[in-house]
Amino acid sequence: MPYCLAEGTGVLAAPAWGAAPPPWAPGRREETHRMIDHHDGESGDPDRTWCISEVDIFRDLSEPEMDAIAAAAPMKTYAAGEILHSPAQPSEVLFILKRGRVRIFRVSADGRALTCAIISPGTIFGEMALLGQRMYDNFAEALDDVTVCVMSRADVRKFLLSDARIAARITEILGRRLADLEQRLSDSVFKSVPQRIATTLTTLATRAETAAGRLRPGTRHPQIALTHEQLAALAGTSRETTTKVLRDFADRGLLRLARGRITVLDPARLRDEAG
């Protein structure tokens, strides 16, 4: 994606941040010993298929089919800030995200963390060449407390790609991500920084209004749970510039700002700002 291109993967061997890494630095919060395997293999367990239930690609599977996939995809949990995937520990697995959000990012040659995507519940991601997905030098970080199901290459081929229904939906997901990449590339060339920030907020607000989004019950407006720094990384600009633009939007009544949360008050005017 245009905001995530960085050369020099060897930088990770001698990172630019030196002896005192920032909180997001690779390995800084990689506490895999805190992962919990919830899959106990007992048939009839009501939690057995919880991780894959209501995930769109499995929406019309029978109960036996769901059981078979659940048995091949043990459930894992990660605390906010933990690393699910890193170039230092590559593994060809597919993650099915059930709960929470995951940030895909990479580290540039000058030590900046560049966000490529925010993955929402109900979708897939991971290092899986046979699906046309490659994480390369990307990191995957839990933004919230996260629950995923993890499938190996062999099980993806056996249970997912062999089923025409699931394979077609996976293709749709990857197609949407390619379209998003193309749109962001176009935005980076043709749109100003305020327009890019408004575009990013509009996209995130739309997702927040979905069942898997961040819109809390009883709230009237979409709420985006991101810091200014995380939003800046998505929009391809600096945190300082993002804060300035957000304050301008807030002064004009488009947004309401709070710590770690942005409430979109006027989606229509925000879309106009996006150009």
Secondary structure as UniProt FT lines:
FT   TURN            2..3
FT   HELIX           9..13
FT   TURN            16..19
FT   TURN            23..24
FT   TURN            26..29
FT   HELIX           32..34
FT   STRAND          36..37
FT   TURN            43..44
FT   TURN            46..54
FT   HELIX           56..58
FT   TURN            59..60
FT   HELIX           63..72
FT   STRAND          75..78
FT   TURN            80..81
FT   STRAND          83..85
FT   TURN            87..88
FT   STRAND          93..99
FT   STRAND          102..107
FT   TURN            109..110
FT   STRAND          113..119
FT   TURN            121..122
FT   STRAND          123..126
FT   HELIX           129..131
FT   TURN            136..137
FT   STRAND          139..142
FT   STRAND          146..152
FT   HELIX           153..155
FT   HELIX           156..161
FT   HELIX           164..190
FT   HELIX           193..208
FT   TURN            211..212
FT   TURN            217..218
FT   STRAND          223..224
FT   HELIX           228..235
FT   HELIX           239..251
FT   TURN            252..253
FT   STRAND          255..258
FT   TURN            259..260
FT   STRAND          261..264
FT   HELIX           267..273
//
